[in-house]
């Protein structure tokens, strides 16, 4: 089994920023954007998100798999939310509104006539959902492509997480290739004994049980190895003093700027929402005019 | 030796890392299995890993195995980072970990039964938290969250977890007995 990280150095603007600053910015963006349903604000966040995304220099060929997933989720969410259930974030879209088909819809050939509750307001809400989810996706989807897996541990330590948790993270990344190799070895050994993982016959329960000869040896083997690693780390006095890290992260002026931008968006969001009560769901005039209202 | 539920020593650091890496690798390796009736829902037998690591090594190990494992799996697959779903996976491993201190043989009916109950609760709570977060992030309504997120997530996770967990527990009991650890 070949495990490859999506990260490679692209020399994009994004990579010039400290990973801690990037995390703070990304999380601040997430919390800020989720305070708004007003498309005017969402467009601003959408533009910021995609400017950030394109600063990575990642190619469509590289990220398309992630975007397919996002598109699928978005499609399901909007089709079910807007067309089938007719909801909208627990009361974001006011009840009533202007029906898209006030006289109902007649299915061609069959002549069946039914009334459909889709409103222009809900359609506008769907557009707002697209803006919001696409913005959030652009910020978070790009992380694996632009952040070196070797710096996750030190980054989270720098963000204030306990040393042990950060080291656990570091260790997990290092274990991935080892366990992938163990998995391949086990799969080959089981295949030599006549094990057929690709067999699709049988129900779900049978398929799951068929996985056991693969999952059990890999898991048990890694548990036994873990005992040796624990002993080796204990012998080297792991955890008795604060840990030092191979990579040293330092904030530069551009990182401070990014953090201020992120925190600024969040503060503006809080003030706009909770003090001035703006940023809620809003339908533009032209949209209703287009609907003939 | 008396077990401590929330201890996070060297052993727990190592097993959290192993659990996370294992969850990521097995998730990627079994991505090809699909639900026959819902082609787009990926069937992940690997969900048993955070549950099992929780039951054996405690709630913190279970949480990290689920949380970090899901992050690594998504990083390798190129799906980006979805913190609220990572958190849900973490809770799925943390809840079974709450009974780690009461585990004795790992193969007795009582042990297995409690592990199954807490794992099921972990799935319900973890996926519940992740699904409800979609209301906050995506603006979906309750019905959408239930039918598009919660049910497609819990059904395969419950089936996988409840079938594979006893198998892993019995195998672990054999290891404990043989190695005297």
Interface residues (C-beta under 8 A of the other chain):
Chain A: X1 X3 X4 X5 X6 X27 X30 X34 X37 X62 X63 X65 X66 X69 X70 X72 X76 X77 X80 X81 X85 X87 X88 X89 X90 X92 X125 X128 X129 X132 X133 X136 X137 X140 X141 X142 X143 X144 X145 X149 X162 X164 X165 X167 X168 X169 X170 X171 X172 X173 X174 X175 X176 X178 X179 X180 X183 X204 X205 X207 X208 X209 X211 X212 X214 X215 X216 X218 X219 X220 X222 X223 X224 X225 X226 X227 X229 X230 X233 X234 X238 X239
Chain B: X8 X9 X10 X11 X12 X13 X14 X15 X16 X17 X18 X20 X21 X22 X24 X25 X26 X28 X29 X30 X33 X35 X36 X40 X43 X45 X46 X48 X49 X52 X64 X68 X69 X72 X74 X75 X76 X77 X78 X79 X80 X81 X82 X83 X134 X135 X136 X137 X138 X139 X140 X141 X142 X143 X144 X147 X148 X159 X160 X163 X164 X167 X168 X171 X172 X175 X179 X181
